[in-house]
Amino acid sequence: VVEKRAVENAVAILEEMEKGQIQGRIVIVFTH
């Protein structure tokens, strides 16, 4: 159960990172 939670947390973090990167790219596009 602990390992499963760790994996879910890692996936959630990666998803948040992807969202942040996408938002960052959008900001770069609009600022340039």
Secondary structure as UniProt FT lines:
FT   HELIX           2..31
//
